[in-house]
Amino acid sequence: MELPYTGVRVKLVELDDKKLLGIEIDLPNAPPLIVLRGDNGFVMCGYLDISVAEKIGVLAARVTGVKSVEEMLDKEIGEVTSKAIEKGVKKGVKVRDIVKYL
């Protein structure tokens, strides 16, 4: 059986002695949904809601305007949860500079 939606890419990202899981999901007529997951937290694209991550108390950051995991690494963080702030994650910093916290 062939699946109707197979536009999902899973990528292993190795940076600064850290291994992260990158996920890109193609969406119809739109940029992909992107998530970069570490052992302690994650970075999400603009499709996902930072207030929900805040409500459940997780370490999360949000960036907008990305079309790949690689672009996400070079994007500046726009929003963070209070748990992320506690660990040292700040707005305006590039994602590649905070992977140690993830």
C-alpha positions as CSV (number, residue, x, y, z in Angstrom):
1,M,0.0,0.0,0.0
2,E,1.3,3.4,-0.9
3,L,0.8,6.2,1.6
4,P,-0.8,9.3,0.2
5,Y,1.5,11.7,2.1
6,T,5.1,10.7,2.2
7,G,6.8,14.1,2.5
8,V,8.3,13.6,5.9
9,R,12.1,13.9,6.4
10,V,13.9,12.8,9.5
11,K,17.4,14.2,9.9
12,L,20.1,13.6,12.5
13,V,21.8,16.8,13.4
14,E,25.2,16.6,15.1
15,L,26.5,19.9,16.4
16,D,28.8,20.8,19.3
17,D,28.9,17.1,20.6
18,K,25.1,17.1,20.7
19,K,22.8,14.9,18.6
20,L,19.4,16.3,17.7
21,L,16.5,15.0,15.7
22,G,15.2,17.2,12.9
23,I,11.8,16.7,11.4
24,E,10.5,18.3,8.3
25,I,6.9,17.6,7.2
26,D,5.7,18.8,3.8
27,L,2.3,20.5,3.9
28,P,0.0,21.1,0.9
29,N,0.6,24.6,-0.7
30,A,2.6,25.8,2.2
31,P,6.1,25.7,3.7
32,P,7.0,22.6,5.7
33,L,6.4,22.2,9.5
34,I,9.9,22.0,11.1
35,V,10.9,20.7,14.6
36,L,14.4,20.3,16.1
37,R,14.3,18.0,19.1
38,G,17.0,17.4,21.7
39,D,17.0,15.4,24.9
40,N,15.9,18.3,27.1
41,G,13.8,20.5,24.8
42,F,13.0,21.6,21.2
43,V,12.8,24.4,18.7
44,M,9.6,24.7,16.7
45,C,8.7,26.6,13.6
46,G,6.0,29.3,13.4
47,Y,3.1,26.9,12.9
48,L,3.3,25.8,16.5
49,D,2.2,27.7,19.6
50,I,4.8,28.7,22.2
51,S,2.0,29.4,24.7
52,V,1.1,25.7,24.8
53,A,4.7,24.8,25.4
54,E,4.8,27.4,28.2
55,K,1.6,26.0,29.7
56,I,3.0,22.5,30.0
57,G,6.3,23.7,31.3
58,V,8.8,22.5,28.7
59,L,12.0,24.0,27.4
60,A,11.1,25.3,23.9
61,A,12.0,28.1,21.5
62,R,10.2,29.3,18.4
63,V,11.5,30.6,15.1
64,T,9.6,31.8,12.0
65,G,10.3,31.8,8.3
66,V,12.2,28.6,7.9
67,K,11.9,25.9,5.3
68,S,14.4,23.3,6.5
69,V,16.2,22.1,9.6
70,E,19.4,23.6,8.3
71,E,17.7,27.1,7.9
72,M,16.4,26.7,11.4
73,L,19.9,26.4,12.8
74,D,20.9,29.8,11.4
75,K,17.7,31.6,12.4
76,E,17.4,33.9,15.4
77,I,15.0,32.8,18.2
78,G,11.9,34.9,18.4
79,E,10.1,33.4,21.4
80,V,11.1,31.2,24.3
81,T,9.4,29.6,27.3
82,S,10.2,30.5,30.8
83,K,11.8,27.0,31.3
84,A,14.1,27.8,28.3
85,I,15.0,31.2,29.9
86,E,15.9,29.4,33.1
87,K,18.4,27.2,31.2
88,G,20.0,30.1,29.4
89,V,18.1,30.3,26.1
90,K,17.5,33.9,24.9
91,K,15.6,35.7,22.2
92,G,17.6,37.0,19.3
93,V,20.3,34.2,19.6
94,K,20.8,31.8,16.7
95,V,19.4,28.3,17.2
96,R,22.9,26.8,16.6
97,D,24.2,28.7,19.6
98,I,21.6,27.1,22.0
99,V,21.8,23.5,21.0
100,K,23.7,22.7,24.2
101,Y,20.6,23.4,26.2
102,L,18.4,21.2,24.1
